[in-house]
Amino acid sequence: MRHIVAAAAALGAISGAASAEITIAHVYGKTGPLEAYAAQSHQGLMLGLEYATDGTMQILGEDIVVIEKDTQLDPAQGKAMLEEAYADDGADIAVGPVSSGVALAMLPVARDYEKILIVEPAVADSITGTDWNRYVFRTGRNSSQDAISNAVALGGEDVKVATLAQDYAFGRDGVAAFRTALEATGGEVVHEEYVPTDTTDFTAAAERIFNAMDGVEGEKKLFIIWAGGNNPMTKINAMEPSRHGIEIATGGNILAALTAYRELPGMEGATYYYYEIPDNAVNDWLVEQHQERFGTPPDFFTAGGMAAGIAIVEALEKAGSTDTEELIVAMEGMEWETPKGTMRFRPEDHQALQSMYHFRTEVQEGKDYGVPVLVRELGIEDMDIPIQNQ
């Protein structure tokens, strides 16, 4: 169902019609184990549209219409919902989804309908790699950006790493990219462990990791790549990996997941976003508005959704129309300002190049989670992100 987003309440919507509209379809997993990510992404998208239009919620003199479709984290459902958005709802641009598996099912739909799909926040490298097509742009980071930034934070000569990841595109692409990036630092992945996404008992997987690492010499780490609930970090930490000389390491996450980081002060990794790290006007606005409207700071995926919303406005204004070919020309190489600072769509694969942040966990008074404190910003020029679609 269509609904026109009112400027006075940009995060809500009311039913109605307009004489001229630009229709944006947000096709994402509103329900299911990643619904917290989805809610943040949608809030961020709406805030981004509001910010970039100075509150008018109009582009090129036309009202913005945002329609929402629930993939339910099912690839077939995601494919069907995107087809419906393009064919029945007349969407000019689509955004989403949350899950990499769903995203891979949606990519051919954008190609077949010759319509822009902005992928946010699904991460798998293959989305802008082997499965990419020219109608796909990604504002979210990819697995290689996660991997390279974490390798910089954790790697070095004599560093030996075991990995634990979910057994689907997000986890496997993440480990593959991390392995390659770690080797460039002189480190080595010596064991890989994959478990189903709904795993709750990690005893067997942890024992296999401990056994594999017991005969390894060097600085030993267990790097966890995980999305959604049932994060294994607390459970594995309770098994005392330090008895085997192993330190736990992981990347950034949403605020709720950072409660587990409080148990590991001094832990290092790299993150996509934490609201206190970036220092720029867009992030200042986001933090202030989110705190005022929702009583909380913006979270991990709120920043990503906002980056996508701003990119849509910038692209349409630059192209001067909703024509797909004109949008592609406008977006290839486009730079725009986000809560993370400058992002740039790389012309070769439409991946958004962006900063990542090397952090160290601190326990701070008044916060019930481990705070990721900035060690070093890794800018666009600090990371050699491979092009994988050729």
N, C-alpha and C positions, 0 to 999 in steps of 0.2 A: 504494500500500500504506500502510495506517495504521501510525503508530508513535507510541508515547507518550513524551513528553519527560520524562526523569527530572530531578528538581530538582538532584540532585548532579552531573549532567552536562548542563546545560541546553542546550548547543550540540550535543549528540548526540541520538540517539533509539534506542529499542529496540522491537522488535515486541511487541505485547501487546494487551490489551483492558482496559476499565474499565467499571464499572457505570454510571458517569455521566461524560459527556465533553462538552467544548466543542471543536468541530473548526474549525481554522483552516487554510485552504488557501493555501500560498504558490505562486502561479503566476507563474513568472519564467523568464528566459532563462539557464538554468544552463549551457548550452553555446552556443558561438558567439563572435563578436568582442567581446561585452559581458560575457563570463563573469566578468571581474574585478569589474565593478560588481555582478553578481548575487551573487557570493560574499560581498562586503561587506554587501550588503543582507540576506542571510539571517543572517549572523552577528549583525548589528545587531538584526534582528527577534527572534532567540532571546534575546539579552542584554536587550532591552527587556521581553520577557515575564518573564524571570527577575527583573529589577530591580523591576518593578511589582508582582509577586506576593511579594516578599521571599523569593525562592528556593523557594517552595512549588510553583510551576507549577500552581496551581489558581486558578480564578475561581468565585466563588459556590459554593464547596465542591465543584466539579467539576474533574476533571483536564483539562488542556489537551492536545489532540492536534493536532500539526502535520503536515500532509501536503504533500509537495513535488511539483510538476508542472513539467516543462520545456517552455517554449514554443518552444525552439530559435530564438527571434527570428523566428518565422513567424506572421503574423497569424491564418491559418486554424488553425494548431496551438494558438495561445493561446486562441482562441475555443472550440475543442473541449475543451481541457484545463479551462477554467473551467466549461463545461457539465458535464463529467464530475465535477468537484469538487462542484458543487451537487447534481446529480441522483443520482449513484451513491455518492459519498462522504459526502453529508449535511453538507457544509461549512456552518457557521453564518455565517462571514465569510471573505472571500478578500482576499489582499494581492498586489500586483504590478501590472504587470510592469516590466521594465527599459526596454523600447523604447516610444516614443510610438506608433509605427505599430501595434504589437501591442495596446497599451492601447485604441486607438480601435476595434479589432475586438472587444475584450472588453466594452466598455461596454454594448452592447445585451443581452448575456447577463445582466448583473446586473439590468437592467430586466425582462427576460422572466421571470427566476426570483424577482424581488422579494427579492433578497439583497444585503447590503452588500458592496461592493468598495472597498477602500482602495487607492488608486493610490499606489505608491511603487516606484521613483523617477521614472517617466516624466514628462516636463516640458511637452509641447506645451500651449499655452493652450487649444486646442479640447477637451481632455479635461474641463476644468471650464468650458468655454465653449460653443461651438456644438453639440458632440456630447454634452454632459452630460445625465445624468438624475438623479433624486432619490436613487438608491441608491448613487451614486458620491461618495466623499469622498477628498480627496487630502492626505496629510501632506507629500509632497514639494513643493518650490517649483515654480512654473510659469514659463513663458517670460517673462511680464511682470515677475515678481519678479527674475529674472536681468537682464532688460533695463533696468528702471528703476534697479536698483542700479549696473549698469555704466555707464549714462548719467550718473548722478550722479558716478561716479568719473572718467569720461573727458570728459564734455561741457562745454559752455560756448560763449560767443560765438566765432565764427570757427573752430570746430572742424569739420573736414571728415573724414568717415569712409567708407572702403570696407569692405565686409563680405565674408567668405568663410565659407560654411556648407555643410553636407551637404544634398543635395537630397531631403529628406523632411520630415515634419511637424515634427520637432524643429528642424531648421535654418531652415525657412521661417517657422514661427511665431516662432522666436527673433529673426530679423531683422525681421519685421514689428513685433514689440513693441519692439525696440530702436530702430527708426526713429522710432516715435511718441514714445518716451521721450526720445530725443536731441533731437528738435525742441523739446521743452519746456524744454531747457536753453539753447537758442539754437544748438545744433549742427545738423549736417545729414549724412545719409547720401547720398553722391553716386554710389556705384556698388555694385551687389550682384553677387556671384559665387557660383554654386552648382555643386557637383561631386558625383558619385556617392559613396556611403558607402565604397566600396572603392578609392577613388582613391589611388594611390601616387606618381604623377608630377604635381606641381603647377606645372610650368614654364609651361604655356600659360595656366593660370588666373592665375598671378602676373603674367605679362607683360600680360595684359588689364587687371589691376588697376593696374599701374604706368603703362600707357599712359593709362588713364582719369584717373589722379591727376596726371599730369604738367602738365596745364593748369590745375590747381586752385590757388587761392590760399588760404592760411590754415594752421592747425595740422593737419597731415595724419596720420591714423592708419589702420591696417588692423586691424579688429576681427574676430577669428576665433572662430567658434562651432563646436565639434567635440565629438563623443562617440566613445569607443572608440579603437582603434588607428589607426596611420597619421596621427597628428596632424601637420598640415603646418607647424607653427610653426618647427621647426628648419630644415626644408628651405627655407622662404621666407626665413628670416633669413640663410641662407647665400647667398642671391641679393642681399644687401645692399640692402634697401629704403630704407635711409638715403640711398643715392645719389639717390633720388627725393624725399627729404625726408619719408619716411614712417616713423612709429614703429609697431611691432607692439603690439597690446593684446589681452588675452583675459580671460575669467573664471577662476574657480578650477577645480581638477581633482583627481583622485586623486594620491597621492604619487608613483607611478611616472611620471605625466605631468609632474610638477613638475620633473623633471630638466632639461627643455628651458627652464624658466624661469630656470635658473641662468645661461644665456647672456644674459639680459636684466635685469640688476640695475636697479632703479628703475622697472621696468614697473609700471603701475597697472591695477587692475581691481576687480571685486567677486566675492566667493566665497560659496558656500552654507555651507561649513564647512572649518575647518582646526583640528586638535585643540588647538593652543595658544591659540586666540583666545577661545572662550567661557569665562566665569568663573562657574561655577555647580556645585552639588553633583552634579547628574546627570552632567555632563561629567567631573567629577573621578572619579566611580565608573567611568565608561566607560573613561577613559584608563588608570586603574590596573588594572582587570580585563583589558582587552585586552592591555596590556603583559605582565601576569603570565601570561596563558593562551597568547598567540600570539607573544610576544617582539617585537611591533611596536606602535606607536601606532594608534589607530583611524583609519580613512580616511574619505574624503568620504561614501560611501554607507553606511558603518557607522552613522553618526549618524542618517541618514534611516531606516534599518531599525529602529533603536532607538526613534525617535519613533513609528513605526507600532505597534510592539509595546506601548509604554506606552499609546498611544491606545486600542488594543483593550481592554486591561484596564480603563482608566478608563471607557470607554463601557459595557462590560458591567456593571461594578459600579454605575454610575450608573443604567442602565436596569433592573437587577435581573433581567434575563432575556436570552435570545437572540432574542426577538421583533423582527423587522425594524422595524416601526413604532415600537416603544418605543425601539429603538436610534437611529433617526433623530431622534426628539424629544430624546434624551439628547445626541446628538452635535452638533446644530445650535447653534452658539454656545459649544460646550464649549471650555474652556481647560485645558491640561495642561502639565506641565513636561517638557522634553526636554534633550538635550545642547546645544541651541542656546538654551536658555531657554524662555520661554513661547511656546506656539503656540495659535492660536485658529481653530476651524472657522467660517468665515463662513457665516451661515445661508442667504444668497442662492444660493451656488454650491458650498458645502462645501469651498472652497479653504482650506488652512491658511495663515493669515497668520503671519509669522515674521520674525525678524531676518535681515539679510544683512550682509556685511562688506566695506567698502572697504579694499583692501590695497595695499601697495607691496612689490615683490619685493626681498629682501635675500639676499646670499650670506653664509652663516654657517658658521663652523668646525664640522666634524664632521657636516655634512649635505651629501649629494651632490645636492641639489636646491635650486632657488630657493625661499626661505621667504616665504610670504605674511604679511607683518607688518601688523597692524591699523593702519589710519589712522583709521577711524571706523566704529562700529556704526550701521547703519541699522535702526532699530526698526520695529515694526508701524506706528506713527503717522507715520513719516518717508516712507513710500511709499504713494502713492495707486494701488492695484492695481485696474484696471478690472474691472467685472463684465460678462462677455461672453456670458452664457447667456440673455439676455432680448431 
